[in-house]
Amino acid sequence: MDKFFKLKERGTDVKTEIMAGVTSFVTISYILAVNPLILSAAGMDTGAVFTATALASALATFIMATYSDMPLVLSAAMGLNSYFAYSCVIGMGYTWQQALSAIFIEGLIFIVLTLTNVREAIFNAIPSSLKIAIGVGIGLFISFIGLQNAHIVVAGPTLVTLYSFKHSIESGMFSSEGITVLLALIGMLVTAFLLIKNVKGSVLLGIILTWGLGMICQATGLYVPNPEKGFFSLFPNGIISMPASIAPTFMQIDLSAIFSFEFFTILCSFLMIDFFDTLGTVVGCATKANLLDKDGKLPQIKQVLLTDAVGTTAGALLGTSTITTFVESSAGIAEGGKTGLTALTAGFLFLAALFFSPIFLAIPAFATAPALIIVGFLMMQQVAKINWTDDILTAIPAYITIFSMAFMYSISEGICFGVISYTILHVFSGKAKDVTPLMYILTVLFILKYIFL
């Protein structure tokens, strides 16, 4: 195992990698509940989507583990699944079978782009300062996701605002929603304390302890489930369950609409969002795991991107939306994961989820939220590598990249704005020669994207 995964070479061991894999999976496992719920709005069978999501995630993650030897976990992309259901099917009137064909073609295009080294060239063309900024921006981004998942931050008159305990008491929601917000805040402090004390597996322990506190609150009546409002029992309703049949979604792609202009627009949207979300996630996670070489390149980038493309194609055939590298993989990396053994562990847990779904589906969002927030802190540490005072020309695009990811709620938008600002500011500053030709091409493509898409 050491020889296959190069454990000693990367300064890790079996125990650390397995702990990291469990952490990544537990942090990501919410997708098994959320993805079927979203895609069912498009008319897809919930049980079949659950099985398809677990199988596609396991398959893609196994390939990542054995082919690229990277600690990255893949599953159905959040955001793209909503675009699939609410924009493509409900909004534009396509059938879910036709929408799956867009995912399938997207995957094939990515396979071609990877085999011809186009995606690798784009990865290597991004300047080191922007690569660091992408990792930092992802840290803010996933912290924001954690704050929202726990309802610590909610919609308000100022677009977002802090959760109001006073309002929850007055509205009678404290015993369901309010207590979970409080538990998430406690969980964040507990996880932080474990991290400060250098406790091994602090992020995973934080998730388990927060969930355990929630179950104690439910047992004592402090937490009262309210399914109508989305607050369910924290105790699993069983242990073992048989997987639902995948037949309703398996091999159901419909290519009848591929020559329409609207279909082309949908395909371009899937391509652009997935392309740069994946790129940003890989850059951020590889930077955090110290897997980039001295030139800021990732030696296994081709294998990583090809795995991602194959995962998307296989996912469409199985019956789920775009499979991509999950940003929450950074939770496992924060626990010390540096090799494919981390991914292998998570892949086996996706398969186990098919038979132990009641346990995995019972893990509440408020228990995983503290993990995302603390991992955000760990990702933010890279910000010290940016030269903020002596090289403002590269620091400003890095800053734009960071705030764009968090405030625009999109990894891909952060990359787009970072690349555009980097190129334009260099041209205006008389440093046009310092920008590579591919960066100019990306800048033009990104500007055209905002004009036409």
Summary of the structure (lengths in Angstrom):
residues: 453
radius of gyration: 21.5
end to end distance: 46.8
largest distance: 67.4
contacts: 1694
relative contact order: 0.21
helix: 68%
strand: 4%
